[in-house]
Amino acid sequence: MNNTSILVIYTGGTIGMKQDPEDLTLKPFNFEQIVEEVPELRKFGCRIDSYTFDPIIDSSDVDADFWIRLAGIIEEKYDGYDGFVVLHGTDTMSYSASMLSFMLENLEKPVIFTGSQLPIGVPRTDGKENLISAIEIACAKDSDGNAMVPEVCIFFDSALMRGNRTTKYSAEEFKAFVSPNYPTLAEAGINIKYHLPFIYGHGERGKKLVVHKKLDPSAAIIKIYPGITSAILENALKMPGLRGIVLETFGSGNAPSGEWFIKSIREASEKGLVIVNVTQCMTGSVNMGVYATGMGLKCAGVANGHDSTTESAITKLFFLMGQYSDNHIVRQQFEINLRGEISK
């Protein structure tokens, strides 16, 4: 047995379910017996420990407290393990992977999120392959003994993706996630092929892990659509306690050109609200200098979300607002690439 050790953190989700032989219902299995459930893991020859949330969390109930708890577990166990595999429900996995990427500064070990579309205890499950490959990636080291993938990722259906670049693509296909604006970091076939030029964190090493636990979820998402009224927009912008908005716009960052729209955005921005522009399109980037409608938002004080996913943009706002009480600083920091979440 080698001296590599991996901690599997089961937070909840379909992957950890097994059919009860008596009442045929799906129930979570004991992850302390993970090797018995997935005997293929013995072939790695590494130590695999587990930690199970009690109670387990339906991913639809994920919130700031959950992220703080998960980051705290990794912080507490960081020196004792070479990598971490987080088993998580698929519905909000991209949000959690994005948030953890911001919370874990100077990360030098893999934190690999995975899950499944079918429970691990049923025929045709995708759970076993996802779990096995995620653990193999978490174990992988280069010739110098450093982690091959020292960042927060999602592994699903043979693809390793940067966590803060992903979005859930399908509720039914095994290919549940895509990374629309950034290449995959590795592909699992007969062998696992790593695309090293795209992997984040291979620069300076030896820095101490910093875990940021101050989050401020006082932000919301507004999706622009044809026919949106001034009353709806203004009420959304005037929500009590609101500090930030992720504005999902058309195409390359366009929105209605009516004076009422730009006026509402400008007034909210001038009052200190951080408004971030991301595109509704699956691929592509915001460029507010192409069309007059996008330029109007730029002139109104809206920040450029570039090619951020919505999941990355909203969690980045939560993170930055937790670090800075001054919204002017939050807006400035948002356009900076912190963890490889935007292409700049």
N, C-alpha and C positions, 0 to 999 in steps of 0.2 A: 504494500500500500504506500502511495506517495504521501507527502505531507500537506497536500492541498486540502483545504476545508471550505465547504460551501454551506451557507445558511439559507434554507428554503422558508420563506415567510408566507404562510397561507392566511390571506385576509378574508377570503370568501370567494364565491363565484362557482360557476358550473364545473370547473376542472376538478374540484375537490369532492364532488358528489359520487356516491355509489348506491346502487339499488339494494334496498333492504330485502333479504330473501323471504322474509315473512309477510310484510305488508306491501312490498314492491314499490314503496315510495323512495324518493331520492333523499339521502341523508349524507352529511359530510363524514368522510372516513378519518381515522386517526393518523395524522401525518407523522407521528412518531414511528409508524410502521411503513413509511414511504417505500423503503427498499423491498418490503414484502409485497406491496401493491405493484411496484414497478421493478421487478428483479433485474432488469437490464442495467439498472444503475450500479450494480455491484461491479460491472466490468470497468468502471472508471477508476476504481482503486483509490478513491479519495473519500474523505470523511464528509458525510452529508447529514447535517442536523436540521431540525425543523422548529419553527415557532408558529403557533396557531393563535390568531386573534380570538379572544373570548369576551363577548360573543363574536362570531364571524359577521362580516358586514356585507349586506347586499350592495353592489356597487352603485346602485341608484341612490343610496344614502350617504355616499362619500361627501365629506365636507372638510373645512379647514382643520377641525380637531383631528380627523382621521389622518390627514397629511402630517400634522405635527407628531402624532403618535408613531406613524410609520417611520418618519425621519429620525425620531428619537431612538427607535429600536436599532436602526442601522448605525446611528452614532454610538450607542452603547456596545454593540457587538463588532464594531468596525475593526478593531485591532485583533480580534480573534478569528477572523475569517478572510479568505482570499477573494470571495465574491458572494453576491446575494442574488437569489431568485425570488421574485415577488409574484405570488399567484393571486390574481385579481380578476374580478368580473370584467367582461369585455365592454360593457356599456359606457363606463367612464374611465377606462384604462388610459386613454390618451391624455385625459385631464391629469390623472395622477402621475403618469410618467413625465409630463411636462412640468408639473409642480415640483416633483422631486429633483428634476434637473436643476431648477433654480435654487432650491433649498440646500443642496449638497455642493458647496463650493470647494474647489481643490480635490475633487473626487479622483482617486487613482485606482479604484477597484470597480469591477462590473456590478451594476444593479440592473438585472434583466427582468422586466415584467413579461409575464405570459399568462395564458389561460386557455380556454377551449370553447368550442361551440357545442360540443357534446361531452357529457360527464365522462370522467376517466374510467368508470366502471361499466360502461356499456359498449357493445360491439361497434366497430367503426369509429371509435372516439379519435379525435385529433389531439386529445389531451396528453397521451403518453409521448407522442413524437415531439410535441411542443415542449414538454417538461424535460425530456431527455436532452434535446438539443440546447435548450436554455442552460441547463446545468453544464453541459460540455463547453459551451461558450464562456460561462462564468469561470470555469476551471482554466481556460486557455491562457498560456503565457508565452511571451516571446523568448528569444534566445538569451536575453539578459534577466529573465525571471520576472519581467513586468507584465501586468495584465494586457492582453491583446486588445480589450475593449474597455477602457477605463471611463465609461460614461453610462448614463441612464438610457436604457434601450427597451424596445419591445421586440420580442421574438414571436412570430406567428407564421404558420404555414410556410416553413422553410426560409423565411426572410427575417434578417435582423435589421431593425430600423432605429434611427435616433428617436428617442421617445418624444421629444418636443417638436418633431416634424410629422407626427402621425395623426391620422384621423380614422375613426371606425368607418369602414366602407360597406360592410354587408352584415345583415342580421342573420343570414342563412348560410352563406358560403364559408368554407374553411378559411379562405382568404378574407379574414375579417378586417384587416387593417392595411392601409397603404401609406406611403410616404410620398405625397404628390410633388413636392418641390425639392426633394433631396434624395440622392442615390441611396440604395440599401448599403448597409455596412458589411454584411456578410450574407452568403447564401449557403444553405445546407442541402447538399446533394449526397453523393457517395462520400465526399469529404466536405468539410466546411471551408469555404473559400472566403477569406477576409479581404476587404477592399481598403487597405491601410490608408491611402491618401484621404479617404473620407471620414476616418475615425477621429473623433475629437479627444483631446487630452494627451497627445503624445509629445507635448512640449516639455517644459520644465517640470521636474518631479521633486518630491521631497517636501512639499508644502503640507502643513497640517490641515486635515479636514475641518471645514467650518460649516456647521449646520445652523441655518437660519430658521428660527421657529416663530418669528413674528410675521403674521400674515394679516392682511386686512381685506376681507371679502366685500368691501363696500363698492362694488362695481357691477355693471349689468351689461347684457348683450342686446343690442337693438338691430334687428334685421330690416333693412330698407326693402320696400316692395312697392310696386305700382299702386297708387291709390292711397298711400299712407296719408293721414290727415294731420293738420297742424296741432289739433287737440291731443292726439295720441303721442306725437313726438314731444310736445311741450310738457305733457304730464310725465312722460318717462324721464325727461331731462331734469325735472324738478322733484324727483323722489327724495324724501328726507334722508339725510346722511350719505347720499351718493357722492362718491369721489371720482369715479371713472366709468367710461362707457367704451365698449368695443362696438364699433359701428360696422356692420356687415353691408358693404356697398356692392354695386354692380360692376362687372368687368374689371377694369384696371383702377378702380377706386372712385367710381362715379355715383352721383346721387341726384335727386331732383334739383333743378336749377331755380325753382321758384324763390322769390325774395323771402317769403315766410320761412322756408326751410333753412336757408343760409343764415337768416337773421336769428333763428332759434339756436342754431349751432354756435354762431359767433357770441351771442349773449351768454350761453352756458360756458363757453371756453373762457370768456373774459371774467366770469365769476369764479374761475379756478377749476372747473371740471376738466379732467383729463379725458379727451376723446381720441380714440385710436381708430384708424381706418384700415380694415382688412377686406379682402375680396370674398364674395360669396362663391366664386369659382373654385373648383377643386384644384386646379393648377394655375400658376401665374402669380404675378406680383402687383401690388398697388403702385401706380405712378400718377400722382396727382398733377403732373405738369403736361399731360397729353391732351386732355379735353377740358373745356371751360368749366364743366360741372365739377370735375376733380380739383381744378385750380381754385374754385370757389371755396371748397372745404379747406384747402391748404391756407388760403388767406384768412379763413375764419379761425385758424389756430389748431386745426386737427393734426395729430401726429401720424406719421406714415408707419403703418404696420408691415410694409414691404411684403414678403411672401410668408408671413406668419400664418399658421393655422389659427382658427378661432380658439381652439383648446389651449394653444400656447399663449395667445394674446391675453386671454382672460386670466390665466394663472400667473402670467408675468405681471399683470397689473396688481393682483392680490399680493404677490411677493414684493414688488417695489413699494406699494403703499404701506406694507408692513415695515419696510426699512426707512421710509422717509415720510415725515409728516407734511412736508412742503410739496404740494402738487406740481409746482414748477419744476422741481428736481425730478419727480416721477416722470413727467413728460419728457424731459431731456434724456433720462436714463432709458426710457422705453425704446428709443431709436438706436440704442447701442446693442450690438450683438454680445450677449452675456454667455450663452452656453451653446452656441451653434444653432440657435433657433431661427435666425434670419440669414439670408445670403447677402453679406455686405463685405 
